[in-house]
Amino acid sequence: MHRLTPGMARIRVKDLRLRTFIGIKEEEILNRQDVMINLTILYPAAEAVEVNQIDQALNYRTITKAVIRHVEENRFALLERLTQELLDLVMAHPEVEYAEVEVDKPHALRFAESVSVSLSAARQV
C-alpha cells in the first residue's frame, strides 16, 4: 500500500460492475461475462481543497467513463491483461502519483465467489 502524504487525496471507485468478453474457453469467448473493478488513485489535491474548483481536481468521472468504455468495447483472454490495460489508462493521467486496479471475475472457479487480479503502479519521481 502506498503511503498518503500531506495534501494527497485517495480516490476509490468501488465495485464498478461491467460486462465484457473475458476468458479462453469457447463459452467465455462467445458470451459477455460480469467483471467487478475497484480502483484506488492517489493524487496531490492541495489546490483542489483550497480553491474548491473542479479544474483543480482529478476528474474521477472522466477516468471511470474511460474504464467503462475500454472494458465494454474490447475482448480479453486474461484478467492480468485487462487489469494492466486499466492501470495504464489510469496512469496516463499525469496528476496520478499512484494507482491500484483490481479486477474480479465472479464465479470463475467452482466453489469460489470470485477470482481477482490486482496490479499497482507509482509515478517515478
N, C-alpha and C positions, 0 to 999 in steps of 0.2 A: 504494500500500500504506500502510495506517495504521501509525503508529509504536507500538511496545509501550512503555508507561511502567511504572515500578516497580509491582509488585503487580497488573499487568494480565495476565490469562490469555488465551491464544489457543486456542480450541477449533476443531478441524477435523473435520468429518464428510466423509469421502471416499468417492466412488463409490457413493452411495446409488442403487441400481438399482430403478426403478419402471416401471409401465406405465400409460399414460393415453391419452386421445384428444387428439392434438395435430396441428394442420395445417389446411390449407384445401382440399386435394383430397378428392374423394369417398371414395377409399380410406382416407385419413387420418381422415376424419370417422366412418367406419363401423367402423374397426378400431383397437384399442389398439396403441400403439407403445411401445418402450422409450425411457426418458429416464434420464440419469445426472446426479445432483445432487451438488454439492460446496458445503459451507457453511464459512465462516470467521467466527467470532464472537469478539469481544473484550469482556471484562467485568472489572471490578475484583474480584480474587479474594483479596485480603489476608486477609479474615476467614475464608474457606474454608480457606486454607492454615494459618492459625493454629489454628483450632478443630477442623478435620478433621471437620466435620459437613455432611451433605447439604443441610440447610436454610439453610446459609450460601453454598452454591454455586449456580451457574446449572445447572438440570437439563437437560442436553442431550438426555436421553432423551425428556422431555416435548416439547421443541421438535421433535425428529426424528419422533415419533409424529404431531404436528400436521401436519408437512410431508407425511408419507406419506398421511394421511387426505385432505388438501387435493388432492394430486396425483391420487389414485386416485378421488376422488368428483366430480371436475369435468372439464370439457372446455375446451380452449384452442385458439384459432386460431393464435396467435403465441407463439414462445419468449419474446419480450420480455414479454408479458403474464404468462405463467406465472412467469417469473423475478421480476418486480416483485411479484406476489402473495405469493411465498415470502419475498421480502425484507421485505415489510410484516408478514408473520406473525412473522418473527424479531424485527424491531424493535419489535413490540408488547410485548415483554418489557422493562420499564423498566431492568433491570440491564444490558442490552446497550448498549455505547457505540459499537460499530462492527460492521457485518456486511457480508459479501460473499457473494453467491449466484451460482453458475454452473450453468447447465442445458445439458447436452449432448443432442443428438438424433443418435444413431448412424445412420450411413448415409443421412443426409438428402440428401446430394449424391453423385452418381456419382463415383467415384474418391477420395472423401474418407472418412476414418474416421468423422468426425462434424462437426457444426456446433454451436457453443455461443454462448450469450449470458451475459454477466456484468454484474451491477449491484451497486452498493455504496451504503451509507448510513452516516452518522455522526450520533450524537446531538449536537444543538446545546447547547453549554454556556453 
